[in-house]
Amino acid sequence: MDRVRERPGERLVSWAGADEIWEREPDDPASALRHDALLAAVLAVLGALGVELLRSVDALGAAPGPFPLLTPHLAVVTATAALVWRRRAPLLVAGGLSLHMLVVGLTMPAVMASVPMQVVYFVGLFTGVAWARDRRAMLLLVTAVLVLMFGWITWQFAVGQSIEGLLERDGRPLPVQGLFSPVGAYVVYTLLINVLYFGGAVVGGQAAWRAALQRRRLADQAATIDAQSLQLQHRAVIEERMRIARELHDVVAHHVSVIGIQAAAARRVLRRDPEVAQTSLRTIETSSREAVTQMRGLLGTLRGSDAPETDPRAPEPCLADVAGLTESSGAAGLAVSCEVVETRTGDVGRVPGPIGLSLYRTVQEALANVRRHSTATTARVVVRVERRSDLGFPHGWAEVEVLDDGRPRAGTSGTGLGLLGVRERLSTHGGTSEIGPRLTGGYRVRVRMPLPAEPT
């Protein structure tokens, strides 16, 4: 499909930003006003100094008005004072200073041509383009200023003092000494100076406006990315809490079922066999205490979660199932081994269900990250259960550690949400973790959780 060609007017409107709805405003209006007032004061002092220097070398000429000594200074003060409001009313200041330049140029050309006043007029037009809220009005104003100024220059060439008279020496025209005639060189030089002057103000102001617009867009994009990142993290937390909610359901269902069965058994044999009834009551006591302890930990992370609950029927895995997980996790090019270290035989199987499930999910997430994001060829899983008071855990601890020998695979960086879920589970049980690259190469995921007191 052929691209539709834009008309010159449409390109000009697009270049000026007239189709943008954004309006540039100072980040701190009070600070901007102070800086503009300081700029105006400095230029006023320099302008007054320039007037006196011109007067001292007899280059000022006769000033109009009843007070010829004060009139040039009045022109300087009125021009520089307008710069105080240059960012509050940019178009008004730019238009006013352009008219000021015309009037002073007609009545006191030496004052208008002085360097400080030229800086004032340049800053006024530059600010009008760089800070204008209404970009179409800015285009109209700039067009009017350029037509007025270059029309004035043309009028000076045509109607003003003869150029030949300006270029005479001792009543005789200057001889041709270069590639151009004196008249042609004077006209071209004057036009080039004014093109660079007004063009620099307009193009520079538009570039400043574009740069401010780009900074605003980048800031908006950064804010959007931050908001989306927070949303993704919140979603990961909600999903993890829903998984914990399912665990809570299983904990309650299991312990209540055990309590019900043991209570029925105790009621039936209470009179015939008191020892069996006592055993059932002891089981009820242990089960109820364990249920309360586990529910307190789980409910601490479920506050504020209002996502709908799913209802999977499959039983949740435990710490003893990690060995089977490693056997099924070996993929092409990745060999996974598992080592179980326990104080006594069977300690792994006696780890409480919620703790075992959290450790199981940790191993599952770590192995998934190895397959997706690492160049590792081998991975090692270690399960440790220590039933001794150590490392700040009075009743022992259960730990899983996943080690690999790879490096991060290029172009496969994850979102970090899986490890965020691991830390969410860890906070539920009050454990510790060590997650990150190893000094000898590879990556380590180590999670340790405290064990409750063993039932007597």
VEXMIDREN-233027 format. One record per residue: residue in one letter; x, y, z of N, C-alpha, C in turn. Coordinates in steps of 0.2 Angstrom, whole numbers, padded with zeros to 4 digits, always signed. Layout:
<nodes>
AXYZXYZXYZ
...
</nodes>
This chain:
<nodes>
M+0004-0006+0000+0000+0000+0000+0004+0006+0000
D+0003+0011-0004+0007+0017-0005+0005+0021+0001
R+0011+0024+0004+0010+0029+0010+0007+0035+0007
V+0002+0038+0011-0001+0044+0010+0004+0050+0011
R+0005+0054+0007+0010+0059+0007+0007+0065+0011
E+0010+0068+0016+0008+0073+0020+0009+0080+0016
R+0004+0084+0017+0005+0091+0014+0010+0095+0018
P+0013+0100+0015+0018+0104+0019+0015+0107+0025
G+0009+0109+0025+0006+0112+0031+0005+0107+0036
E+0003+0100+0034+0002+0095+0039+0009+0093+0042
R+0014+0093+0038+0021+0092+0041+0023+0097+0046
L+0021+0103+0045+0023+0109+0049+0019+0108+0056
V+0013+0107+0055+0009+0106+0061+0011+0100+0065
S+0013+0094+0062+0016+0089+0066+0022+0090+0069
W+0027+0094+0065+0033+0096+0068+0032+0100+0074
A+0028+0105+0074+0027+0109+0080+0023+0106+0085
G+0021+0100+0085+0017+0097+0090+0010+0099+0091
A+0007+0102+0086+0000+0105+0087-0005+0099+0088
D-0003+0093+0086-0008+0088+0087-0007+0084+0093
E-0003+0086+0098-0001+0083+0104-0006+0087+0109
I-0009+0082+0114-0013+0085+0119-0009+0087+0125
W-0003+0085+0126+0001+0087+0132+0003+0094+0132
E+0002+0097+0138+0004+0104+0139+0010+0104+0144
R+0015+0108+0142+0021+0108+0146+0020+0113+0152
E+0021+0111+0158+0021+0115+0164+0027+0114+0168
P+0030+0119+0171+0035+0118+0176+0034+0113+0181
D+0039+0109+0183+0038+0104+0188+0037+0108+0195
D+0041+0114+0196+0040+0118+0202+0039+0125+0200
P+0032+0127+0199+0031+0134+0197+0035+0139+0201
A+0035+0139+0208+0038+0144+0212+0045+0144+0211
S+0049+0138+0210+0056+0138+0209+0057+0141+0202
A+0053+0140+0197+0054+0142+0190+0053+0150+0190
L+0048+0152+0194+0047+0160+0194+0054+0163+0197
R+0057+0160+0202+0063+0163+0205+0068+0163+0201
H+0069+0157+0197+0075+0157+0192+0074+0162+0186
D+0068+0163+0184+0066+0168+0179+0067+0175+0181
A+0065+0176+0188+0067+0183+0190+0074+0185+0191
L+0078+0179+0193+0085+0180+0193+0088+0182+0186
L+0086+0178+0181+0088+0179+0174+0087+0186+0172
A+0080+0188+0174+0079+0195+0172+0083+0200+0175
A+0084+0199+0181+0089+0204+0185+0096+0205+0182
V+0098+0199+0181+0105+0199+0178+0105+0202+0171
L+0101+0201+0167+0100+0204+0160+0099+0211+0161
A+0095+0213+0166+0094+0221+0166+0100+0224+0168
V+0104+0221+0173+0111+0224+0175+0115+0225+0169
L+0116+0219+0165+0120+0219+0159+0118+0224+0154
G+0111+0224+0153+0108+0229+0148+0110+0236+0150
A+0109+0238+0156+0111+0245+0158+0118+0246+0157
L+0122+0241+0159+0129+0242+0158+0131+0243+0150
G+0128+0240+0146+0129+0240+0139+0126+0247+0136
V+0121+0250+0139+0119+0257+0137+0124+0262+0139
E+0127+0261+0145+0132+0266+0147+0138+0266+0143
L+0140+0260+0141+0146+0259+0137+0145+0262+0130
L+0139+0261+0127+0138+0264+0121+0138+0271+0121
R+0135+0274+0127+0135+0281+0127+0142+0284+0128
S+0146+0280+0132+0153+0282+0133+0157+0283+0126
V+0156+0278+0121+0160+0279+0115+0156+0282+0110
D+0150+0286+0112+0146+0290+0107+0143+0286+0102
A+0141+0280+0104+0138+0276+0099+0130+0275+0100
L+0128+0279+0105+0121+0278+0107+0116+0282+0103
G+0118+0288+0101+0114+0293+0097+0109+0296+0102
A+0105+0300+0099+0100+0304+0102+0094+0300+0104
A+0092+0299+0110+0087+0295+0112+0080+0300+0112
P+0075+0297+0110+0068+0301+0110+0066+0302+0117
G+0061+0306+0118+0057+0308+0124+0060+0314+0128
P+0057+0316+0133+0059+0321+0137+0065+0320+0141
F+0066+0314+0142+0072+0312+0147+0077+0307+0143
P+0081+0310+0138+0085+0306+0134+0090+0301+0138
L+0092+0303+0144+0097+0299+0147+0093+0293+0150
L+0087+0294+0152+0083+0288+0155+0080+0284+0150
T+0078+0286+0144+0074+0282+0140+0077+0276+0138
P+0084+0275+0136+0087+0269+0135+0086+0264+0140
H+0087+0266+0147+0087+0262+0152+0080+0259+0153
L+0075+0264+0152+0068+0262+0152+0066+0256+0147
A+0069+0257+0141+0068+0251+0136+0071+0245+0139
V+0077+0245+0142+0080+0239+0145+0076+0236+0150
V+0074+0240+0155+0070+0237+0161+0063+0234+0158
T+0060+0237+0154+0053+0235+0151+0054+0228+0148
A+0060+0227+0144+0061+0221+0141+0063+0215+0145
T+0068+0217+0150+0070+0212+0154+0064+0210+0160
A+0060+0214+0162+0055+0213+0166+0050+0208+0164
A+0049+0208+0157+0044+0203+0154+0047+0196+0155
L+0053+0195+0156+0056+0188+0156+0054+0185+0163
V+0052+0189+0168+0049+0186+0174+0044+0181+0173
W+0039+0182+0168+0033+0178+0167+0034+0174+0160
R+0040+0173+0158+0041+0170+0152+0038+0163+0152
R+0038+0159+0157+0036+0152+0157+0028+0152+0159
R+0026+0157+0162+0019+0157+0164+0014+0160+0158
A+0017+0164+0154+0013+0167+0148+0018+0167+0143
P+0020+0161+0140+0026+0161+0135+0024+0165+0129
L+0018+0164+0126+0016+0167+0120+0016+0175+0121
L+0013+0177+0126+0012+0184+0127+0018+0187+0128
V+0023+0184+0131+0030+0187+0132+0034+0187+0125
A+0033+0182+0122+0037+0182+0115+0034+0187+0110
G+0027+0188+0110+0024+0193+0106+0026+0200+0108
G+0025+0201+0115+0027+0208+0117+0034+0210+0116
L+0039+0205+0117+0046+0207+0116+0047+0208+0109
S+0044+0204+0104+0045+0205+0097+0043+0212+0095
L+0037+0215+0098+0035+0222+0096+0040+0226+0100
H+0042+0225+0106+0047+0229+0109+0053+0230+0105
M+0055+0224+0102+0061+0224+0097+0060+0229+0091
L+0054+0229+0088+0053+0233+0083+0053+0240+0085
V+0049+0242+0090+0049+0249+0092+0056+0252+0094
V+0059+0248+0098+0066+0251+0100+0071+0251+0094
G+0070+0246+0089+0074+0246+0084+0073+0252+0079
L+0067+0254+0079+0065+0260+0075+0067+0267+0078
T+0067+0267+0085+0069+0273+0089+0076+0273+0091
M+0078+0268+0094+0085+0268+0097+0088+0261+0094
P+0090+0261+0088+0093+0255+0085+0100+0253+0088
A+0104+0257+0091+0110+0255+0095+0108+0251+0101
V+0103+0253+0105+0100+0249+0111+0098+0243+0109
M+0094+0242+0103+0091+0236+0101+0097+0231+0099
A+0102+0234+0096+0107+0230+0093+0112+0228+0098
S+0112+0230+0104+0117+0229+0110+0116+0221+0111
V+0122+0218+0114+0122+0211+0115+0117+0209+0120
P+0116+0212+0126+0111+0210+0131+0104+0210+0129
M+0102+0216+0125+0096+0216+0122+0094+0211+0117
Q+0099+0209+0113+0098+0203+0108+0097+0197+0112
V+0101+0196+0118+0100+0190+0122+0092+0190+0124
V+0090+0195+0127+0083+0196+0129+0078+0194+0124
Y+0079+0197+0118+0074+0195+0113+0074+0188+0111
F+0081+0185+0110+0081+0178+0109+0078+0174+0114
V+0079+0175+0120+0076+0171+0126+0069+0171+0125
G+0066+0177+0124+0059+0178+0123+0056+0174+0118
L+0059+0174+0112+0056+0170+0107+0057+0162+0108
F+0063+0161+0110+0065+0154+0112+0060+0151+0117
T+0058+0155+0122+0053+0152+0127+0046+0152+0125
G+0044+0156+0120+0038+0156+0117+0037+0149+0113
V+0042+0147+0110+0041+0141+0106+0042+0135+0111
A+0047+0135+0116+0048+0129+0120+0043+0128+0125
W+0039+0133+0127+0034+0133+0133+0027+0134+0131
A+0025+0135+0125+0019+0137+0123+0014+0131+0124
R+0008+0132+0127+0003+0127+0128-0001+0125+0122
D-0003+0131+0119-0007+0130+0112-0002+0130+0107
R+0000+0124+0104+0005+0124+0098+0003+0127+0092
R-0004+0127+0090-0006+0131+0084-0006+0138+0085
A-0007+0141+0091-0006+0148+0092+0001+0150+0092
M+0005+0145+0094+0013+0146+0094+0015+0147+0086
L+0012+0143+0082+0014+0143+0075+0012+0150+0072
L+0006+0152+0074+0003+0158+0071+0008+0164+0073
L+0010+0164+0080+0014+0169+0082+0021+0169+0079
V+0024+0163+0078+0030+0163+0075+0030+0166+0068
T+0025+0163+0065+0024+0166+0058+0023+0173+0057
A+0019+0176+0062+0018+0183+0062+0025+0187+0064
V+0029+0184+0068+0035+0188+0070+0040+0187+0065
L+0041+0182+0061+0045+0181+0056+0043+0186+0050
V+0037+0186+0048+0035+0190+0043+0036+0198+0045
L+0035+0199+0051+0036+0206+0053+0043+0208+0053
M+0048+0204+0056+0055+0206+0056+0058+0206+0049
F+0057+0201+0045+0060+0201+0039+0057+0206+0034
G+0050+0208+0035+0047+0213+0032+0051+0220+0034
W+0052+0220+0040+0056+0226+0042+0063+0227+0039
I+0066+0221+0039+0073+0221+0036+0072+0223+0028
T+0068+0220+0025+0067+0222+0018+0065+0229+0017
W+0061+0232+0021+0059+0239+0021+0065+0244+0022
Q+0069+0241+0027+0075+0245+0028+0080+0245+0022
F+0080+0240+0018+0084+0240+0012+0081+0244+0007
A+0075+0244+0006+0071+0247+0001+0070+0255+0002
V+0068+0256+0008+0065+0263+0009+0070+0267+0014
G+0074+0263+0018+0078+0266+0023+0084+0270+0020
Q+0089+0271+0024+0095+0274+0021+0098+0270+0016
S+0100+0273+0010+0103+0270+0005+0109+0265+0007
I+0109+0259+0004+0114+0255+0006+0121+0257+0003
E+0121+0260-0003+0127+0263-0005+0130+0268-0001
G+0125+0272+0003+0127+0277+0007+0131+0274+0013
L+0128+0269+0016+0131+0265+0021+0138+0262+0020
L+0139+0261+0014+0145+0258+0012+0150+0262+0008
E+0149+0269+0010+0154+0274+0007+0159+0275+0012
R+0165+0277+0009+0171+0279+0013+0174+0286+0010
D+0173+0291+0014+0176+0298+0011+0172+0300+0005
G+0165+0298+0005+0161+0300-0001+0162+0296-0007
R+0166+0291-0007+0167+0286-0012+0165+0279-0011
P+0161+0276-0015+0159+0269-0014+0166+0265-0013
L+0164+0259-0008+0170+0255-0007+0172+0251-0013
P+0178+0249-0014+0180+0245-0020+0178+0238-0019
V+0177+0234-0024+0176+0227-0024+0183+0224-0023
Q+0183+0220-0017+0189+0217-0015+0188+0209-0014
G+0182+0207-0014+0181+0200-0013+0177+0197-0019
L+0174+0191-0017+0170+0188-0022+0163+0191-0024
F+0161+0195-0019+0155+0199-0019+0156+0206-0019
S+0151+0209-0022+0151+0217-0022+0149+0219-0015
P+0151+0225-0013+0150+0227-0006+0142+0227-0004
V+0138+0229-0009+0131+0229-0008+0128+0222-0007
G+0130+0218-0012+0127+0211-0011+0130+0207-0005
A+0136+0209-0003+0139+0206+0003+0135+0208+0009
Y+0134+0215+0009+0130+0217+0015+0123+0214+0016
V+0120+0214+0010+0113+0211+0011+0113+0204+0013
V+0117+0200+0010+0118+0193+0011+0120+0192+0018
Y+0125+0196+0021+0127+0195+0028+0121+0197+0033
T+0118+0202+0031+0112+0204+0036+0107+0198+0036
L+0105+0196+0030+0100+0191+0030+0102+0184+0034
L+0109+0182+0032+0111+0176+0036+0111+0177+0043
I+0113+0183+0046+0113+0184+0053+0106+0183+0056
N+0101+0186+0053+0094+0186+0055+0091+0179+0054
V+0093+0176+0049+0090+0169+0048+0093+0164+0054
L+0100+0165+0055+0102+0161+0061+0099+0163+0068
Y+0098+0170+0068+0096+0172+0075+0089+0170+0076
F+0084+0171+0071+0077+0169+0072+0076+0162+0071
G+0080+0159+0067+0080+0151+0066+0082+0148+0072
G+0088+0150+0075+0090+0147+0081+0085+0147+0087
A+0082+0153+0087+0077+0153+0093+0071+0148+0092
V+0069+0148+0085+0063+0144+0084+0065+0136+0084
V+0070+0134+0081+0072+0127+0081+0074+0125+0087
G+0078+0129+0091+0080+0127+0098+0074+0127+0102
G+0070+0131+0102+0064+0131+0107+0060+0125+0105
Q+0059+0123+0099+0055+0117+0097+0059+0111+0099
A+0066+0111+0099+0069+0105+0101+0069+0104+0109
A+0069+0110+0112+0068+0109+0120+0061+0107+0121
W+0056+0109+0118+0049+0106+0119+0049+0099+0117
R+0052+0096+0112+0052+0089+0110+0055+0085+0116
A+0061+0088+0118+0065+0084+0123+0061+0084+0130
A+0057+0089+0131+0053+0089+0137+0047+0084+0136
L+0044+0083+0130+0039+0078+0129+0042+0071+0129
Q+0048+0070+0127+0051+0064+0127+0052+0061+0134
R+0054+0066+0138+0055+0064+0145+0049+0063+0149
R+0044+0066+0147+0037+0065+0150+0035+0058+0148
R+0036+0056+0142+0033+0050+0140+0037+0044+0143
L+0044+0045+0144+0048+0040+0147+0046+0039+0154
A+0044+0045+0158+0042+0045+0165+0035+0041+0165
D+0031+0042+0160+0024+0039+0160+0025+0031+0159
Q+0030+0029+0154+0031+0022+0153+0034+0019+0159
A+0039+0022+0163+0042+0019+0169+0037+0018+0174
A+0032+0023+0175+0027+0022+0180+0022+0017+0178
T+0021+0016+0171+0017+0010+0169+0020+0003+0170
I+0026+0003+0169+0030-0003+0170+0030-0005+0178
D+0031+0000+0182+0031-0001+0189+0025-0004+0191
A+0019+0000+0189+0013-0003+0191+0011-0010+0189
Q+0013-0011+0182+0012-0018+0180+0016-0023+0184
S+0022-0021+0186+0027-0026+0190+0023-0027+0197
L+0021-0022+0200+0017-0023+0206+0011-0027+0205
Q+0008-0026+0200+0002-0030+0199+0003-0037+0198
L+0009-0039+0194+0011-0046+0193+0013-0049+0200
Q+0017-0045+0204+0019-0048+0210+0013-0049+0215
H+0008-0044+0215+0002-0045+0219-0002-0052+0216
R-0002-0052+0210-0006-0058+0207-0002-0065+0209
A+0005-0065+0209+0008-0071+0211+0007-0072+0219
V+0007-0067+0223+0005-0068+0230-0002-0071+0231
I-0007-0068+0227-0013-0071+0228-0014-0078+0226
E-0010-0080+0220-0011-0087+0218-0007-0091+0223
E-0002-0089+0226+0002-0093+0231-0003-0094+0237
R-0006-0088+0239-0011-0089+0245-0017-0094+0244
M-0019-0094+0237-0024-0099+0236-0022-0106+0236
R-0015-0107+0235-0013-0114+0236-0012-0115+0243
I-0010-0110+0247-0010-0111+0254-0017-0112+0257
A-0022-0109+0254-0029-0110+0256-0031-0117+0255
R-0029-0120+0249-0030-0127+0248-0027-0132+0253
E-0021-0130+0255-0017-0134+0260-0021-0133+0267
L-0024-0127+0268-0027-0126+0275-0034-0131+0275
H-0037-0131+0269-0043-0135+0268-0041-0143+0270
D-0035-0145+0267-0033-0152+0268-0031-0153+0275
V-0028-0148+0278-0026-0148+0285-0032-0149+0290
V-0037-0145+0289-0043-0145+0293-0047-0152+0291
A-0047-0153+0285-0051-0160+0283-0048-0166+0286
H-0041-0166+0286-0038-0172+0289-0038-0173+0296
H-0037-0167+0300-0037-0167+0307-0044-0168+0310
V-0049-0165+0307-0056-0166+0309-0058-0173+0308
S-0056-0176+0302-0058-0183+0301-0055-0187+0306
V-0048-0186+0308-0045-0190+0313-0048-0190+0319
I-0050-0183+0321-0053-0182+0328-0060-0186+0328
G-0064-0185+0323-0070-0189+0323-0070-0196+0323
I-0065-0199+0319-0064-0206+0320-0062-0209+0327
Q-0057-0205+0329-0054-0207+0336-0059-0206+0341
A-0063-0200+0341-0068-0199+0346-0074-0205+0346
A-0076-0207+0340-0081-0212+0339-0078-0219+0342
A-0071-0220+0341-0068-0226+0343-0068-0226+0351
A-0066-0220+0354-0066-0219+0361-0072-0220+0364
R-0078-0218+0361-0084-0218+0364-0086-0226+0364
R-0085-0230+0359-0087-0237+0359-0083-0241+0364
V-0077-0240+0365-0073-0244+0369-0071-0241+0376
L-0075-0235+0378-0073-0232+0384-0074-0236+0390
R-0079-0240+0390-0081-0245+0396-0077-0251+0395
R-0077-0254+0389-0074-0261+0388-0066-0261+0389
D-0063-0256+0386-0056-0256+0386-0053-0249+0387
P-0053-0246+0393-0050-0239+0394-0044-0238+0391
E-0039-0243+0390-0033-0241+0388-0033-0239+0380
V-0037-0243+0376-0038-0241+0369-0042-0234+0369
A-0046-0233+0373-0050-0226+0373-0045-0221+0375
Q-0040-0222+0380-0035-0217+0381-0031-0215+0376
T-0029-0221+0372-0025-0220+0366-0028-0215+0361
S-0035-0217+0360-0038-0213+0355-0039-0205+0357
L-0040-0204+0364-0040-0197+0366-0034-0194+0366
R-0028-0197+0367-0022-0194+0366-0021-0192+0358
T-0023-0197+0354-0022-0195+0347-0026-0189+0345
I-0032-0188+0348-0037-0182+0347-0033-0176+0349
E-0030-0177+0355-0027-0171+0358-0021-0169+0354
T-0017-0173+0351-0011-0172+0347-0013-0169+0340
S-0018-0172+0338-0021-0170+0331-0024-0163+0331
S-0028-0161+0337-0031-0155+0337-0025-0149+0338
R-0020-0151+0342-0015-0146+0343-0011-0144+0337
E-0010-0150+0333-0006-0149+0327-0010-0145+0322
A-0017-0146+0322-0021-0142+0317-0021-0135+0319
V-0022-0133+0326-0022-0126+0328-0015-0123+0326
T-0010-0126+0327-0003-0123+0326-0002-0122+0318
Q-0004-0127+0314-0004-0126+0307-0009-0121+0304
M-0015-0120+0307-0019-0115+0304-0017-0108+0306
R-0014-0107+0312-0012-0101+0314-0006-0098+0309
G-0002-0103+0307+0003-0101+0302+0000-0099+0295
L-0004-0104+0293-0007-0103+0286-0012-0097+0286
L-0016-0095+0291-0020-0090+0291-0017-0083+0291
G-0010-0083+0293-0007-0077+0294-0005-0074+0287
T-0005-0078+0282-0003-0076+0275-0009-0076+0270
L-0015-0078+0273-0021-0077+0269-0026-0071+0270
R-0023-0067+0274-0027-0061+0276-0027-0056+0269
G-0033-0054+0267-0034-0050+0262-0035-0053+0255
S-0035-0060+0255-0035-0063+0249-0043-0065+0247
D-0045-0062+0241-0052-0063+0240-0053-0066+0233
A-0047-0070+0231-0048-0073+0224-0052-0080+0225
P-0055-0082+0220-0059-0088+0220-0055-0094+0221
E-0058-0099+0225-0054-0105+0227-0055-0110+0222
T-0050-0113+0220-0050-0119+0215-0051-0125+0220
D-0053-0131+0217-0055-0137+0220-0051-0143+0217
P-0045-0143+0217-0041-0149+0215-0042-0155+0220
R-0044-0161+0217-0045-0167+0221-0039-0171+0222
A-0033-0170+0219-0027-0174+0220-0024-0173+0227
P-0022-0178+0230-0018-0177+0237-0012-0173+0236
E-0010-0168+0241-0004-0164+0241+0002-0169+0242
P+0007-0167+0239+0013-0171+0240+0017-0169+0247
C+0021-0173+0249+0025-0172+0255+0032-0172+0254
L+0036-0171+0259+0044-0171+0258+0046-0177+0256
A+0043-0183+0258+0046-0189+0256+0045-0190+0248
D+0041-0186+0245+0040-0187+0238+0045-0183+0234
V+0050-0180+0237+0055-0176+0233+0059-0181+0229
A+0060-0187+0232+0064-0192+0228+0061-0194+0221
G+0054-0195+0222+0051-0196+0215+0050-0190+0211
L+0050-0184+0214+0050-0178+0209+0057-0178+0206
T+0062-0179+0209+0069-0179+0205+0069-0184+0200
E+0066-0190+0201+0067-0195+0195+0063-0193+0189
S+0057-0189+0190+0053-0187+0185+0055-0181+0182
S+0060-0177+0185+0062-0170+0183+0068-0171+0178
G+0071-0176+0177+0077-0177+0173+0074-0176+0166
A+0077-0171+0162+0075-0170+0155+0081-0171+0151
A+0081-0171+0144+0086-0172+0140+0092-0167+0141
G+0098-0170+0143+0103-0166+0144+0104-0163+0151
L+0099-0165+0156+0100-0164+0163+0099-0170+0167
A+0104-0171+0171+0104-0177+0176+0103-0174+0183
V+0098-0177+0186+0096-0175+0193+0097-0180+0198
S+0100-0179+0203+0101-0184+0208+0098-0181+0215
C+0097-0186+0219+0094-0184+0226+0097-0188+0231
E+0098-0184+0237+0102-0187+0243+0097-0185+0249
V+0096-0190+0253+0092-0189+0259+0096-0190+0265
V+0097-0185+0269+0101-0185+0276+0096-0184+0281
E+0095-0189+0286+0091-0188+0292+0094-0191+0298
T+0092-0188+0303+0095-0190+0310+0093-0197+0311
R+0087-0199+0311+0085-0206+0312+0081-0208+0306
T+0081-0214+0305+0077-0217+0299+0070-0216+0299
G+0067-0213+0294+0060-0211+0294+0058-0204+0296
D+0063-0200+0298+0062-0193+0300+0059-0189+0294
V+0061-0191+0288+0058-0187+0282+0050-0188+0282
G+0048-0194+0283+0041-0196+0282+0037-0193+0288
R+0041-0191+0294+0037-0188+0299+0037-0180+0299
V+0039-0177+0294+0039-0170+0294+0032-0168+0293
P+0029-0163+0296+0022-0161+0295+0020-0159+0288
G+0014-0161+0286+0012-0160+0279+0013-0153+0276
P+0011-0148+0280+0012-0141+0277+0019-0139+0276
I+0023-0141+0280+0030-0140+0279+0033-0144+0274
G+0032-0150+0274+0034-0155+0268+0032-0152+0261
L+0025-0150+0261+0023-0148+0255+0026-0141+0252
S+0028-0137+0257+0031-0131+0255+0038-0132+0253
L+0042-0137+0256+0048-0139+0254+0048-0142+0247
Y+0043-0146+0246+0042-0150+0240+0041-0145+0234
R+0037-0140+0235+0036-0135+0230+0042-0131+0229
T+0046-0130+0234+0052-0126+0233+0057-0130+0228
V+0058-0137+0229+0062-0141+0225+0059-0141+0218
Q+0052-0141+0217+0049-0141+0211+0050-0135+0207
E+0050-0129+0210+0051-0123+0207+0058-0122+0205
A+0063-0124+0209+0070-0123+0208+0072-0128+0202
L+0070-0134+0201+0071-0138+0196+0068-0135+0189
A+0062-0133+0190+0059-0130+0184+0064-0124+0181
N+0066-0120+0186+0071-0114+0184+0077-0117+0181
V+0080-0122+0183+0086-0125+0180+0085-0127+0173
R+0079-0130+0172+0077-0132+0165+0076-0127+0160
R+0073-0121+0163+0071-0116+0158+0077-0111+0157
H+0080-0109+0163+0085-0103+0162+0092-0105+0163
S+0094-0111+0164+0101-0112+0165+0104-0117+0160
T+0111-0117+0159+0114-0121+0154+0117-0127+0158
A+0114-0129+0164+0117-0134+0168+0115-0141+0165
T+0120-0146+0166+0119-0152+0164+0117-0157+0169
T+0119-0155+0175+0118-0159+0181+0115-0155+0187
A+0110-0158+0191+0107-0154+0196+0107-0159+0202
R+0108-0157+0208+0109-0161+0214+0104-0158+0219
V+0099-0163+0222+0094-0161+0227+0096-0165+0233
V+0097-0161+0239+0098-0163+0245+0092-0162+0250
V+0090-0167+0253+0085-0166+0258+0088-0168+0265
R+0087-0163+0270+0090-0164+0277+0085-0163+0282
V+0084-0168+0287+0080-0167+0292+0084-0168+0299
E+0085-0163+0303+0089-0164+0309+0084-0163+0315
R+0084-0168+0319+0080-0168+0325+0084-0166+0331
R+0087-0160+0331+0092-0158+0336+0091-0150+0337
S+0092-0147+0343+0092-0140+0343+0098-0137+0340
D+0097-0133+0335+0103-0131+0332+0101-0125+0327
L+0105-0120+0326+0104-0115+0321+0098-0110+0323
G+0096-0110+0330+0091-0106+0332+0084-0110+0331
F+0084-0116+0330+0078-0120+0329+0078-0125+0335
P+0074-0124+0340+0074-0128+0346+0072-0135+0345
H+0068-0137+0340+0065-0144+0339+0068-0147+0333
G+0073-0144+0330+0076-0146+0324+0073-0143+0318
W+0075-0145+0312+0073-0142+0306+0073-0146+0300
A+0070-0145+0295+0070-0148+0288+0072-0144+0283
E+0076-0146+0278+0079-0142+0273+0079-0145+0267
V+0079-0142+0261+0080-0144+0255+0085-0139+0251
E+0089-0142+0247+0095-0138+0244+0095-0141+0237
V+0095-0136+0232+0095-0138+0225+0101-0134+0222
L+0106-0138+0219+0112-0135+0217+0113-0137+0209
D+0115-0133+0205+0117-0135+0198+0123-0132+0196
D+0126-0134+0190+0133-0132+0188+0132-0127+0182
G+0127-0124+0181+0126-0120+0175+0127-0113+0175
R+0126-0109+0170+0126-0102+0170+0119-0100+0167
P+0117-0094+0168+0111-0091+0165+0111-0091+0158
R+0106-0094+0155+0105-0095+0148+0102-0088+0145
A+0106-0086+0140+0104-0079+0137+0097-0079+0134
G+0093-0074+0135+0087-0073+0133+0081-0077+0136
T+0083-0079+0142+0078-0083+0146+0077-0081+0153
S+0078-0075+0154+0077-0072+0161+0070-0072+0163
G+0069-0075+0169+0062-0076+0171+0059-0069+0175
T+0053-0070+0177+0050-0064+0181+0052-0064+0188
G+0054-0069+0191+0055-0069+0198+0049-0071+0202
L+0044-0072+0199+0038-0073+0203+0038-0080+0206
G+0041-0085+0203+0042-0091+0206+0045-0091+0213
L+0051-0088+0213+0055-0087+0219+0051-0082+0224
L+0047-0078+0222+0042-0074+0226+0038-0079+0230
G+0035-0084+0226+0030-0088+0230+0034-0093+0235
V+0040-0094+0233+0044-0098+0238+0045-0094+0244
R+0047-0088+0244+0048-0083+0250+0041-0082+0253
E+0036-0082+0250+0029-0082+0253+0028-0088+0258
R+0029-0094+0255+0028-0100+0259+0033-0100+0265
L+0039-0097+0264+0044-0097+0269+0042-0093+0275
S+0039-0087+0273+0037-0083+0278+0031-0086+0283
T+0027-0090+0280+0022-0094+0283+0025-0098+0289
H+0030-0101+0288+0033-0106+0293+0039-0103+0297
G+0041-0097+0295+0046-0094+0299+0053-0097+0298
G+0055-0099+0292+0061-0102+0290+0066-0097+0287
T+0071-0099+0285+0077-0095+0282+0078-0098+0275
S+0082-0094+0271+0083-0096+0264+0090-0093+0262
E+0093-0096+0257+0099-0094+0253+0098-0095+0246
I+0097-0090+0242+0095-0091+0235+0100-0086+0231
G+0103-0089+0226+0108-0085+0222+0113-0089+0219
P+0117-0085+0215+0123-0089+0212+0128-0091+0217
R+0132-0096+0215+0138-0098+0220+0144-0096+0217
L+0149-0095+0222+0155-0092+0220+0159-0097+0215
T+0158-0103+0216+0162-0108+0212+0158-0110+0206
G+0153-0106+0204+0149-0107+0198+0142-0111+0200
G+0137-0110+0195+0131-0113+0196+0126-0109+0201
Y+0121-0112+0203+0116-0108+0207+0114-0112+0213
R+0112-0109+0218+0110-0113+0224+0103-0110+0226
V+0098-0115+0228+0092-0113+0231+0092-0117+0238
R+0092-0114+0244+0092-0118+0250+0087-0115+0254
V+0082-0119+0257+0077-0117+0261+0077-0121+0267
R+0076-0118+0273+0076-0122+0279+0070-0119+0283
M+0066-0124+0286+0060-0123+0290+0061-0126+0297
P+0058-0123+0302+0059-0126+0309+0053-0131+0309
L+0055-0136+0313+0050-0142+0314+0047-0141+0321
P+0041-0143+0322+0037-0142+0328+0040-0148+0333
A+0038-0147+0339+0040-0152+0344+0037-0159+0343
E+0040-0164+0344+0038-0171+0342+0033-0173+0348
P+0027-0176+0346+0022-0178+0350+0025-0183+0355
T+0023-0183+0361+0025-0188+0366+0020-0194+0367
</nodes>
